[in-house]
Amino acid sequence: MDIEYYDRFSKVYDILSPKCYYHSARAFAVKQLSLQDGQTILNLPCGTGQNFEYFQEYLHGSGQIIGIDLSTGMLQKAKKKVAKNGWENISLYQADARKIDQSWLMASNHGQTDLNAILCDLGLSGFPQWRQIIDNMLELLKPGGTFVIMDWYIPQPTLRASVVKWIGKGEVDRPLYQYLATSVADFEVNTSFNRGGVFVATGIK
Ligand SMILES: C[S@@+](CC[C@H](N)C(=O)[O-])C[C@H]1O[C@@H](n2cnc3c(N)ncnc32)[C@H](O)[C@@H]1O
């Protein structure tokens, strides 16, 4: 996986992928998290921090938002957003998605490992070992916590699938939500976003 690609991409990410493009999907995904004041949400990968303003609508600056990404460039953009908005409840960590488990969180997040919710958006389609990462995320979540995936799913090899794959460096035909469905309670999926190309799937641990 070419993380340097994302470092370069970070410079234009918010221009090429403006708020309006994923707004409906993000707003729905974050609503599905059922966040309440004082709770903790982990966002993998957090990219340039486009979700943070959506989380704050529910957390109002309370609790903790843990943003994780491997790209230095993406994290720099996220840090700028945090500073510009004066958000004090956000912790940003540079880490490989494959390494994130209970012991990583314990060591990295000052022993605070209670997660109410996890959002994996536009990441699992690009991560190798995505099944293992979903399993690890579910292990991290508190019992009763909410896991949401927002990502592309275009099972047929179309021109649109090739373009999304080329830009995002993701595999758009992975059965991400089908896999999640086998491991959670109260599974729900909404496949109506971005003309049917983007889904939001929700499950309770
Ligand atoms: C398409 S962006 C999505 C970012 C964000 N979730 C959003 O919706 O705007 C994919 C992100 O995955 C990150 N990434 C790629 N491989 C990773 C890995 N192995 N571990 C953690 N982050 C990774 C990239 O740096 C990039 O920020």
PDBQT file of the ligand as one rigid body, heavy atoms in Angstrom, charges set to zero:
ROOT
HETATM    1  C1  LIG A 301     -10.106   7.980   1.026  1.00  0.00    +0.000 C 
HETATM    2  S1  LIG A 301      -9.293   8.503   2.486  1.00  0.00    +0.000 S 
HETATM    3  C2  LIG A 301     -10.639   8.586   3.646  1.00  0.00    +0.000 C 
HETATM    4  C3  LIG A 301     -10.369   9.514   4.807  1.00  0.00    +0.000 C 
HETATM    5  C4  LIG A 301     -11.587   9.847   5.692  1.00  0.00    +0.000 C 
HETATM    6  N1  LIG A 301     -12.117   8.689   6.358  1.00  0.00    +0.000 N 
HETATM    7  C5  LIG A 301     -12.677  10.526   4.884  1.00  0.00    +0.000 C 
HETATM    8  O1  LIG A 301     -13.762   9.937   4.735  1.00  0.00    +0.000 OA
HETATM    9  O2  LIG A 301     -12.445  11.632   4.410  1.00  0.00    +0.000 OA
HETATM   10  C6  LIG A 301      -8.433   7.027   2.967  1.00  0.00    +0.000 C 
HETATM   11  C7  LIG A 301      -7.506   7.246   4.153  1.00  0.00    +0.000 C 
HETATM   12  O3  LIG A 301      -6.938   5.995   4.569  1.00  0.00    +0.000 OA
HETATM   13  C8  LIG A 301      -5.639   6.274   5.086  1.00  0.00    +0.000 C 
HETATM   14  N2  LIG A 301      -4.885   5.015   5.129  1.00  0.00    +0.000 N 
HETATM   15  C9  LIG A 301      -4.490   4.275   4.071  1.00  0.00    +0.000 A 
HETATM   16  N3  LIG A 301      -3.880   3.159   4.507  1.00  0.00    +0.000 NA
HETATM   17  C10 LIG A 301      -3.909   3.191   5.852  1.00  0.00    +0.000 A 
HETATM   18  C11 LIG A 301      -3.457   2.315   6.884  1.00  0.00    +0.000 A 
HETATM   19  N4  LIG A 301      -2.847   1.165   6.598  1.00  0.00    +0.000 N 
HETATM   20  N5  LIG A 301      -3.669   2.646   8.167  1.00  0.00    +0.000 NA
HETATM   21  C12 LIG A 301      -4.293   3.813   8.487  1.00  0.00    +0.000 A 
HETATM   22  N6  LIG A 301      -4.741   4.701   7.559  1.00  0.00    +0.000 NA
HETATM   23  C13 LIG A 301      -4.539   4.386   6.261  1.00  0.00    +0.000 A 
HETATM   24  C14 LIG A 301      -5.099   7.299   4.131  1.00  0.00    +0.000 C 
HETATM   25  O4  LIG A 301      -4.015   8.006   4.645  1.00  0.00    +0.000 OA
HETATM   26  C15 LIG A 301      -6.331   8.180   3.905  1.00  0.00    +0.000 C 
HETATM   27  O5  LIG A 301      -6.375   9.240   4.822  1.00  0.00    +0.000 OA
ENDROOT
TORSDOF 0
